[in-house]
Amino acid sequence: MANMAKTMADLQDLSRMEDTASLERTKALDMESGQISEAVYWSCDQVADYIEMLGFPQYRECFLRNKVDGRRLILCNASRLNALGITDFKHIIFVAKSIRELLHIEEPYWNRSVSLPYMESIGRYLEQRSIIGRRADELDYETFTNETRDTKFQPILTNQGILNWN
């Protein structure tokens, strides 16, 4: 029975090592692409340091208590910051804007055309990265853009500009 428990523990350790290796591989690919911010891979302490660096040391504990790491930071928009403990409206607006700029997420527009994707590809990718799991750990930006390329959002290729002299 003791050997079986040891074997199970060894398997769990091996699985954690594989997950860590997969995440490091994905991080390297994302950093190589130059499109994704390193903040996506920050720890809770690094996120709290960033909030403090913005000039809000009073909110450091809010982010630490809620265990906001880089993945959860992706989801920290103006509507969710209140739940974390940031109650001053001007602070909410400033912190949300700073997070969007840090992660290279476009500002949400109320008048965005329905004929366009609901957000840019970086925003859609980060939305997928915010999910915890093996699939999200293995997903890098280049693979995501190749898998989600939708033909209806690609330019139409026509021969309208070609002149026929027949």
C-alpha positions as CSV (number, residue, x, y, z in Angstrom):
1,M,0.0,0.0,0.0
2,A,2.9,2.4,0.8
3,N,4.5,1.6,-2.6
4,M,1.2,2.4,-4.3
5,A,0.9,5.8,-2.5
6,K,4.6,6.5,-3.5
7,T,3.9,5.6,-7.1
8,M,0.8,7.9,-7.2
9,A,2.9,10.8,-5.7
10,D,5.6,10.1,-8.3
11,L,3.0,10.3,-11.1
12,Q,1.6,13.5,-9.8
13,D,5.1,15.0,-9.6
14,L,5.8,13.9,-13.1
15,S,2.6,15.5,-14.3
16,R,3.4,18.8,-12.6
17,M,6.9,18.8,-14.2
18,E,5.3,18.2,-17.7
19,D,2.8,21.0,-17.1
20,T,5.6,23.3,-16.0
21,A,7.7,22.4,-19.1
22,S,4.7,23.0,-21.4
23,L,4.0,26.4,-19.8
24,E,7.6,27.4,-20.2
25,R,7.6,26.3,-23.9
26,T,4.5,28.4,-24.5
27,K,5.9,31.4,-22.7
28,A,9.1,31.2,-24.8
29,L,7.0,31.1,-28.0
30,D,4.8,34.0,-26.9
31,M,7.8,36.1,-25.9
32,E,9.5,35.3,-29.3
33,S,6.4,36.5,-31.2
34,G,6.7,39.9,-29.6
35,Q,2.9,40.3,-29.5
36,I,2.1,39.1,-26.0
37,S,3.0,40.9,-22.8
38,E,5.2,39.0,-20.3
39,A,2.6,40.1,-17.7
40,V,0.4,37.2,-18.7
41,Y,2.9,34.9,-17.0
42,W,3.4,37.0,-13.8
43,S,2.9,35.7,-10.3
44,C,0.5,37.2,-7.7
45,D,3.4,39.2,-6.2
46,Q,4.5,40.6,-9.5
47,V,0.9,41.7,-10.2
48,A,0.6,43.3,-6.7
49,D,4.0,45.1,-7.3
50,Y,2.6,46.5,-10.6
51,I,-0.5,47.8,-8.9
52,E,1.7,49.4,-6.2
53,M,3.9,50.9,-8.9
54,L,0.9,52.5,-10.5
55,G,0.5,54.5,-7.3
56,F,-2.0,52.4,-5.5
57,P,-0.3,50.6,-2.6
58,Q,-3.6,50.4,-0.7
59,Y,-4.9,47.9,-3.3
60,R,-1.8,45.6,-3.1
61,E,-3.5,43.4,-0.5
62,C,-6.7,43.2,-2.5
63,F,-4.9,41.6,-5.4
64,L,-2.9,39.3,-3.2
65,R,-5.9,38.2,-1.2
66,N,-7.8,37.4,-4.4
67,K,-4.7,35.6,-5.8
68,V,-4.6,37.7,-9.0
69,D,-1.8,36.4,-11.1
70,G,-1.1,37.1,-14.8
71,R,-3.9,34.9,-16.0
72,R,-6.4,36.4,-13.7
73,L,-5.1,39.9,-14.5
74,I,-6.4,39.3,-18.1
75,L,-10.0,39.3,-16.7
76,C,-9.5,42.4,-14.5
77,N,-11.6,45.0,-16.3
78,A,-13.5,47.9,-14.9
79,S,-16.6,45.9,-14.0
80,R,-14.6,43.3,-12.0
81,L,-12.2,45.6,-10.1
82,N,-15.0,46.6,-7.7
83,A,-15.4,43.0,-6.6
84,L,-11.6,42.9,-5.8
85,G,-12.0,45.8,-3.4
86,I,-11.3,48.9,-5.6
87,T,-14.2,51.2,-4.9
88,D,-13.1,54.6,-6.1
89,F,-14.4,55.1,-9.6
90,K,-11.4,57.2,-10.8
91,H,-9.1,54.5,-9.5
92,I,-11.1,51.8,-11.3
93,I,-10.9,53.6,-14.6
94,F,-7.2,54.3,-14.2
95,V,-6.3,50.7,-13.1
96,A,-8.4,49.1,-15.9
97,K,-6.9,51.3,-18.5
98,S,-3.3,50.6,-17.3
99,I,-4.0,46.8,-17.3
100,R,-5.4,47.0,-20.9
101,E,-2.3,48.9,-22.0
102,L,0.0,46.5,-20.2
103,L,-1.6,43.5,-21.9
104,H,-2.1,45.2,-25.3
105,I,-5.8,44.8,-25.2
106,E,-7.9,47.2,-27.2
107,E,-10.3,49.5,-25.5
108,P,-13.9,48.2,-25.7
109,Y,-16.0,50.2,-28.1
110,W,-19.7,50.4,-27.7
111,N,-20.2,51.1,-31.4
112,R,-18.2,48.2,-32.8
113,S,-19.7,46.8,-36.0
114,V,-21.3,43.4,-35.7
115,S,-19.6,42.5,-39.0
116,L,-16.2,42.5,-37.2
117,P,-14.9,39.9,-34.7
118,Y,-16.0,40.8,-31.2
119,M,-12.4,41.7,-30.3
120,E,-8.9,41.7,-31.9
121,S,-7.0,38.4,-32.1
122,I,-4.8,39.3,-29.1
123,G,-7.8,39.9,-26.9
124,R,-9.4,36.6,-28.0
125,Y,-6.1,34.8,-27.4
126,L,-5.7,36.3,-23.9
127,E,-9.3,35.2,-23.2
128,Q,-8.2,31.6,-23.9
129,R,-5.0,32.0,-21.8
130,S,-7.1,33.1,-18.8
131,I,-8.5,29.6,-18.6
132,I,-6.5,27.2,-16.4
133,G,-5.7,23.8,-17.9
134,R,-3.4,21.8,-20.0
135,R,-5.0,23.0,-23.3
136,A,-4.5,26.6,-22.3
137,D,-0.9,25.9,-21.1
138,E,0.0,24.5,-24.5
139,L,-1.6,27.2,-26.6
140,D,0.7,29.9,-28.0
141,Y,-0.3,33.0,-29.9
142,E,0.9,31.8,-33.3
143,T,-0.9,28.5,-33.0
144,F,-4.0,30.3,-31.9
145,T,-4.1,32.7,-34.8
146,N,-3.5,29.9,-37.3
147,E,-6.3,27.8,-35.7
148,T,-8.8,30.6,-35.4
149,R,-8.3,32.3,-38.8
150,D,-11.8,32.8,-40.1
151,T,-12.3,33.3,-43.8
152,K,-15.2,35.8,-43.4
153,F,-12.8,38.3,-41.7
154,Q,-10.1,37.9,-44.4
155,P,-10.0,40.4,-47.3
156,I,-12.0,39.3,-50.4
157,L,-9.8,38.3,-53.3
158,T,-11.3,39.3,-56.6
159,N,-10.2,40.1,-60.1
160,Q,-12.1,43.3,-60.3
161,G,-9.0,45.4,-60.7
162,I,-7.8,43.3,-63.7
163,L,-8.5,44.8,-67.1
164,N,-9.2,42.6,-70.0
165,W,-8.4,44.0,-73.4
166,N,-10.3,41.4,-75.4
